[in-house]
Amino acid sequence: MKLDAQDFELPGKGQDSDLKFCYKRYRPASGTIIARNYCGRQGNDSEEVVLLFAHCVSTHKETWEPTIEHFLDIQTRSVNRNVVKEAWVVDAPNHGQAAVVNEHALLDRPQGVSSYDWARAFHVLFESEHLRGAKVIGVGHSGGSWAITLATVGYPLHQLPYIAIILIEAGMMTREMYETALQNPTMFKKIKAATMKRKDIWPSRDAARQWFSLRLPWKRWDTQVLQLLVDEGLRELPTLSYPDQSNGFTLKLTREQDTASYDYQQHGSDCLDRLSELCPIIPVHCILGTEVDAVPEEANRCAYDESKGRRVASNTRIQGAGHLVVQEKPFELALAMWKALNEQNSHLLKTSKL
């Protein structure tokens, strides 16, 4: 599946007036045939929808590109009720290209960007000419699932910005779990210390790709996703963080901003409260990897705790994937997403061509 991609920038409002929000829209390339033979019905009773994606912490919006390609390719070989006409991906304001655009403004935000700050980037897009009135399905991975969920805050339950949500390895902790973690802060300290010490300068993009390909977690990644990290996640030196480095490449996301992202774990508890309100209103789907390698199982289980009102529409496990399922298994993830959204028609998927 070939995609047409277009970048957009929209200005922040109010408390975000110093920021710009960065988006990319993907559409099937001109001439692509999208299956429209829905369940053998006469005529076209399909409903056009938009997928809206949020990446995990420490990456960038283009990480989603292979999953989007696979999803739209599956769609061309399928018989389903909904047609995804386009997909949007959103950078956190201090990640990816947004980190470059907001480089000066972020110097005045040493506290980083919270999930609520990121959620306002979705509000701006919802209110823009691009998505106003669209039927949107929100898709979030890890920290991105928090932003997707919190983007519903402020909307009444009868006027939500989504018709469905997909949460991938959400890793949301209850307040009790978070309080317990705070009593033993070594875990958070180790994560932040490792982030501040990580290598983030390479003499060339090729050198960076070679370095990543030999080390965890990157060496487990899909080759296209890894190449997108090299192409879209790096920038040339010098930068404001490294003004004296004149040659080579560094990550667009700075060490300082990446480290600060781990200071907002309590917002996961707010997400769980909101999900208890959302689950009875719209379909919420959960997708997890089978390998528990980063997020404890009990944290992932919180998102679908029926005793707290979080009865999800589906709960899928992807074999051989860990927390970074988007990076490791983009095709399997796309297939799981398609089946979750089109469960009643999944038997009509023409798998022989995939």
C-alpha positions in Angstrom: 0.0 0.0 0.0 1.5 3.3 -1.1 0.6 6.3 1.0 0.3 10.0 0.4 1.6 11.9 3.4 1.2 15.6 4.3 2.6 17.5 7.3 0.6 20.1 9.2 1.3 22.6 12.0 -1.4 24.2 14.1 -0.7 26.9 16.7 -1.4 26.2 20.4 -4.0 28.2 22.2 -4.2 29.8 25.7 -1.6 28.2 27.9 -0.1 26.5 24.8 0.3 29.7 22.8 4.1 29.3 22.9 3.8 25.9 21.2 3.0 24.6 17.8 1.4 21.2 17.3 2.7 18.9 14.6 0.6 16.4 12.7 0.9 14.2 9.6 -2.0 12.9 7.5 -1.8 9.7 5.6 -4.2 8.8 2.7 -4.1 5.9 0.3 -2.1 7.0 -2.8 -4.1 8.2 -5.7 -5.6 5.2 -7.7 -5.7 2.8 -4.7 -8.8 0.7 -4.8 -10.6 0.4 -1.4 -13.0 -2.5 -1.1 -16.6 -1.4 -0.9 -18.5 -4.6 -1.3 -19.9 -4.6 2.2 -21.4 -7.9 3.3 -22.8 -8.5 -0.1 -25.2 -5.5 0.3 -26.5 -3.6 -2.7 -25.2 -0.1 -3.0 -22.7 1.7 -0.7 -23.9 1.9 2.9 -20.3 2.3 4.3 -19.3 4.8 6.8 -16.1 6.8 6.4 -14.0 7.1 9.5 -10.6 8.6 10.5 -7.9 6.9 12.6 -6.0 9.2 14.9 -2.8 7.9 16.4 -0.6 8.8 19.4 2.9 7.3 19.8 4.5 6.0 23.0 7.0 8.1 25.0 10.5 8.4 23.6 9.5 8.0 19.9 7.8 10.0 17.2 4.6 10.1 15.2 6.0 8.4 12.0 6.6 5.2 14.1 2.9 4.4 13.1 3.6 4.5 9.4 4.1 0.7 8.8 1.0 -0.1 10.9 -1.1 2.4 8.9 0.2 0.9 5.6 -0.6 -2.6 6.7 -4.1 -1.6 8.0 -5.0 0.1 4.8 -3.7 -2.8 2.8 -5.8 -5.2 4.8 -8.7 -2.9 4.2 -8.3 -3.2 0.4 -8.6 -7.0 0.7 -11.5 -7.0 3.1 -15.3 -6.8 3.2 -16.2 -4.4 6.1 -18.7 -1.8 7.1 -16.4 1.1 7.9 -13.9 2.6 5.5 -10.8 4.4 6.9 -10.4 7.3 4.5 -7.3 8.7 6.2 -5.1 8.4 9.3 -3.6 11.2 11.4 -0.6 10.9 13.6 0.2 13.5 16.3 3.6 14.3 17.9 3.8 15.0 21.6 4.9 18.7 21.7 8.4 17.7 22.8 8.8 14.7 20.6 9.7 14.2 16.9 9.4 17.1 14.6 7.4 19.0 17.2 10.6 19.0 19.4 12.4 20.8 16.6 9.6 23.3 15.9 9.2 24.0 19.7 12.9 23.9 20.5 13.1 27.4 22.0 9.8 27.2 23.8 10.8 23.9 25.5 13.8 25.6 27.1 11.2 27.4 29.2 9.5 24.1 30.0 12.1 22.1 31.9 9.1 20.2 33.5 8.5 18.6 30.2 5.1 17.9 28.7 2.3 16.1 30.5 -0.4 13.8 29.1 -2.9 16.7 29.6 -0.6 19.1 27.6 -0.4 16.5 24.8 -4.2 16.0 24.9 -4.7 19.6 24.0 -3.0 19.0 20.7 -5.9 16.7 19.9 -8.4 19.4 20.9 -6.9 21.8 18.4 -7.1 19.2 15.7 -10.7 18.3 16.5 -11.7 21.9 16.3 -9.8 22.5 13.0 -11.2 22.3 9.5 -9.4 19.0 9.1 -11.4 16.9 11.6 -14.4 19.0 12.5 -17.4 16.7 12.2 -15.4 13.6 11.3 -16.1 10.2 12.8 -12.8 9.5 14.6 -11.3 6.4 16.2 -8.5 7.1 18.6 -5.5 4.8 18.8 -2.9 5.2 21.4 0.2 3.2 22.4 1.5 3.3 26.0 1.8 7.0 27.0 0.0 7.9 23.8 -3.0 6.0 25.0 -3.1 8.3 28.0 -3.2 11.4 25.7 -5.9 9.7 23.6 -8.0 9.1 26.7 -7.5 12.4 28.3 -8.4 14.2 25.1 -12.0 13.3 25.9 -11.9 15.3 29.1 -14.1 18.4 28.7 -16.4 16.7 26.3 -19.8 15.6 27.5 -20.4 11.8 27.2 -23.0 12.4 24.6 -20.7 14.5 22.4 -17.4 12.6 22.6 -14.8 13.2 19.9 -14.4 9.5 19.2 -16.7 6.8 18.0 -14.3 4.1 19.4 -10.9 3.9 21.1 -8.0 1.3 20.8 -5.6 1.2 23.7 -2.3 -0.6 23.0 -0.2 -1.7 26.0 -1.7 1.2 27.9 0.1 0.5 31.2 -2.2 2.6 33.4 -1.7 2.3 37.1 -4.4 2.7 39.8 -3.8 5.3 42.5 -3.0 2.5 44.9 -0.4 1.1 42.6 1.1 4.5 42.0 1.3 5.2 45.7 3.1 1.9 46.2 5.6 2.7 43.5 6.3 6.1 45.1 7.2 4.3 48.3 10.0 2.6 46.4 11.1 5.2 43.9 14.2 3.3 42.8 12.5 2.1 39.7 11.6 5.6 38.5 15.1 6.9 39.4 16.8 4.1 37.4 14.6 4.8 34.3 15.4 8.5 34.5 19.1 8.0 35.2 19.4 5.6 32.2 17.5 8.1 30.0 19.9 10.9 30.9 23.0 8.8 30.2 21.8 7.2 26.9 23.9 7.7 23.8 22.3 10.4 21.6 25.0 11.6 19.2 26.3 9.7 16.1 28.6 10.8 13.2 26.1 9.8 10.6 22.6 8.3 10.1 24.2 5.0 8.9 26.3 4.9 12.1 23.1 5.5 14.2 21.3 2.7 12.4 24.1 0.3 13.0 24.3 1.2 16.6 20.5 0.7 17.2 20.4 -2.5 15.2 22.9 -4.2 17.7 21.1 -3.2 20.9 17.9 -3.8 22.8 15.2 -2.8 22.4 15.9 -1.5 18.8 17.3 -4.7 17.4 13.9 -6.4 17.9 12.2 -3.7 15.9 10.7 -4.1 12.4 13.3 -2.9 9.9 11.0 -0.3 8.5 10.2 1.1 11.9 13.9 1.2 12.7 14.7 3.1 9.5 11.9 5.6 10.3 13.7 6.3 13.6 16.9 7.1 11.7 15.1 9.1 9.1 12.5 10.9 11.2 13.8 10.7 14.8 17.2 12.3 14.2 18.3 15.8 13.3 21.6 17.4 12.3 23.9 19.1 14.8 24.3 21.7 16.2 21.1 22.2 18.3 20.3 24.3 21.3 21.1 21.3 23.5 24.5 20.8 21.7 25.5 24.2 20.4 29.2 23.3 20.3 28.7 20.1 18.3 29.0 21.0 14.6 29.0 17.6 13.0 26.8 14.5 13.2 23.2 13.8 14.3 21.3 13.6 17.5 17.8 12.7 18.6 15.1 15.3 18.1 13.8 14.4 21.5 16.3 15.7 24.0 17.4 13.8 27.0 16.0 16.4 29.4 12.5 16.4 27.8 12.5 12.6 27.6 13.4 12.2 31.2 10.8 14.7 32.3 8.1 12.6 30.6 8.4 10.0 33.4 7.2 12.5 36.0 3.6 12.3 35.2 2.8 8.6 36.0 -0.2 9.7 38.2 -2.1 10.8 35.0 -2.5 7.1 34.2 -4.9 6.9 37.2 -6.9 9.8 35.8 -7.2 7.8 32.5 -8.6 4.9 34.4 -11.3 7.1 36.0 -12.2 8.4 32.5 -12.3 5.0 31.0 -14.8 3.9 33.6 -17.0 6.6 32.1 -16.2 5.9 28.5 -16.5 2.1 28.3 -20.4 2.1 28.7 -20.7 4.8 26.0 -18.3 3.8 23.1 -16.3 0.6 22.2 -12.9 0.5 23.9 -10.6 -2.1 22.6 -7.4 -3.3 24.3 -4.4 -4.9 22.5 -1.4 -6.3 24.4 1.7 -8.3 23.7 2.1 -11.7 25.2 5.6 -10.9 26.5 5.7 -9.0 29.8 9.0 -7.1 29.4 8.4 -3.5 30.5 5.0 -3.0 32.0 3.7 -5.3 34.8 0.8 -7.4 33.9 -1.3 -6.0 36.7 -0.9 -2.5 35.3 -2.1 -3.5 31.8 -5.0 -5.4 33.4 -6.3 -2.2 35.0 -7.6 -0.9 31.6 -10.1 -3.7 31.4 -11.1 -4.2 35.1 -14.8 -4.9 34.8 -15.3 -4.4 38.6 -14.5 -0.7 38.0 -16.9 -0.3 35.1 -14.2 -0.8 32.4 -15.8 -3.5 30.3 -14.0 -3.4 27.0 -15.3 -4.4 23.6 -12.4 -6.7 22.9 -9.1 -7.8 24.4 -6.4 -9.1 22.0 -3.0 -10.5 22.6 -0.3 -10.5 19.9 2.1 -13.4 20.1 5.8 -12.7 20.4 5.3 -9.0 21.1 6.3 -7.1 24.2 5.4 -3.6 25.3 6.8 -2.1 22.1 4.3 -4.0 19.9 4.0 -1.1 17.5 7.7 -1.2 16.8 8.0 -5.0 16.8 4.9 -6.3 15.1 3.3 -3.7 12.9 1.6 -6.1 10.6 0.2 -8.3 13.4 -1.0 -5.1 15.2 -2.7 -3.8 12.1 -4.5 -7.1 11.6 -5.6 -7.1 15.3 -6.9 -3.6 15.0 -8.8 -4.4 11.9 -10.4 -7.5 13.5 -11.3 -5.6 16.6 -13.1 -2.9 14.6 -14.7 -5.3 12.2 -15.3 -8.4 14.4 -18.6 -9.3 12.8 -17.0 -9.4 9.4 -13.5 -10.7 10.2 -14.3 -14.1 8.6 -14.6 -12.3 5.2 -11.0 -11.1 5.3 -9.2 -12.4 2.2 -6.1 -13.7 4.1 -4.8 -15.6 1.1 -3.4 -12.4 -0.4 -1.8 -11.1 2.8 
